[in-house]
Amino acid sequence: MEEKKFRNNWEKTYRENQKIDDLTDARIRAGIERKLSSGKSYRKYYWAAAAVILIGMLTIVYRPSSASEEAVKTQYYSSADYTRSISLPDGSRIVLEPHSILTLSSDFGKEDRKISFTGKATFDIAKDKARPFRINARDFEVQVLGTKFFLDQTAGSQKVELFEGKVMISHQGKTTYLLPNESWNQKSENTKQTYYAADSRRDFSFEDDSFGTIISELEQVYHIKIRYPKAYETKKIRGSFSGNLDEVLSAVCYPFNLKTVKVSDQEIELQ
C-alpha cells in the first residue's frame, strides 16, 4: 500500500513539472527523505526513481543557446504575407516586401558583403568602401558601396530603381551604371536606349573608385569611347563632381595631369 501511494505521488509530480526548478527539487528531496526514514527496504527504489525523474526533466528542458539561435537568424531573413524591416550586421537596413527571401553568405562582412535575394525590397546600404555590397539576384547582380535603391527580382519584372548614391548592374556580360533617379530593367537592354549628350550636366560621386571604373561609367552614361593609358587603370579617386562630360573628365584627370583629346564625336583619348 505504501509503495503504491509513493508511486502515485511520483507520477503526479512528473506530470505537473516539465522542467526542474528549485521548488520541484525541494519537494522531491523532502518526499525521498520522509520515505527513507520509514525503512531501508525502499531506499534503493526511491533513489532510482529520483534519478529517472531528474534525467527525464533535464532532457525535456534542453534548448539551443541564444548565441546559436542568433547565428541562424543573422544568416536568413524572409517575409510571409507582410512587409518586414530588418537590420543586417553591417548596419544596412532593408525593407522586405511580402514573399521575399534574403540570405547572407557564410563569410558576410569579411572581405565583402555578399547576399542572395529573391522578391522585392528597398535597400539602404551602409557605406563601406573596403567591403562592397553584392546582391545575387539570380539572373543579374547588383554591386554597391553605399546607397539607397529598390530591387525587384521577380520574374517578368527584374528592375532596379536608384534613389541615392550609385549602383553597378551586371547582366549577361553587360555592365550598367545607374545614377540617382535612374532605373534599369531587363527588358530595356534589348530596346533602343537614350544616352546623355556630352554637354549634359550630371552629378557623380566616387568613393575610392578605380580610374578604370570611373571611365567605364562615363562611357556608359554618355555613350562614348574613352581611351587612356593603362598605367592609370587602378588609381583611386574620391569625390563628388558636377558638370558636363568635358568638365567631369578634366576634374578626374587633373591629379594625373592627363589632357583630353577629342578623336571624333564617338571617341576621346586621354594623354
C-alpha positions, 0 to 999 in steps of 0.5 A: 500500500505504501509503495503504491501511494509513493508511486502515485505521488511520483507520477503526479509530480512528473506530470505537473513539472516539465522542467526542474526548478528549485521548488520541484527539487525541494519537494522531491528531496523532502518526499525521498527523505520522509520515505527513507526514514520509514525503512531501508527496504525502499531506499534503493527504489526511491533513489532510482526513481529520483534519478529517472525523474531528474534525467527525464526533466533535464532532457525535456528542458534542453534548448539551443543557446541564444548565441546559436539561435542568433547565428541562424537568424543573422544568416536568413531573413524572409517575409510571409504575407507582410512587409518586414524591416530588418537590420543586417550586421553591417548596419544596412537596413532593408525593407522586405516586401511580402514573399521575399527571401534574403540570405547572407553568405557564410563569410558576410562582412569579411572581405565583402558583403555578399547576399542572395535575394529573391522578391522585392525590397528597398535597400539602404546600404551602409557605406563601406568602401573596403567591403562592397555590397553584392546582391545575387539576384539570380539572373543579374547582380547588383554591386554597391558601396553605399546607397539607397535603391529598390530591387525587384527580382521577380520574374517578368519584372527584374528592375532596379530603381536608384534613389541615392548614391550609385549602383553597378548592374551586371547582366549577361556580360553587360555592365550598367551604371545607374545614377540617382533617379535612374532605373534599369530593367531587363527588358530595356537592354534589348530596346533602343536606349537614350544616352546623355549628350556630352554637354549634359550636366550630371552629378557623380560621386566616387568613393575610392573608385578605380580610374578604370571604373570611373571611365567605364561609367562615363562611357556608359552614361554618355555613350562614348569611347574613352581611351587612356593609358593603362598605367592609370587603370587602378588609381583611386579617386574620391569625390563628388563632381558636377558638370558636363562630360568635358568638365567631369573628365578634366576634374578626374584627370587633373591629379594625373595631369592627363589632357583630353583629346577629342578623336571624333564625336564617338571617341576621346583619348586621354594623354 
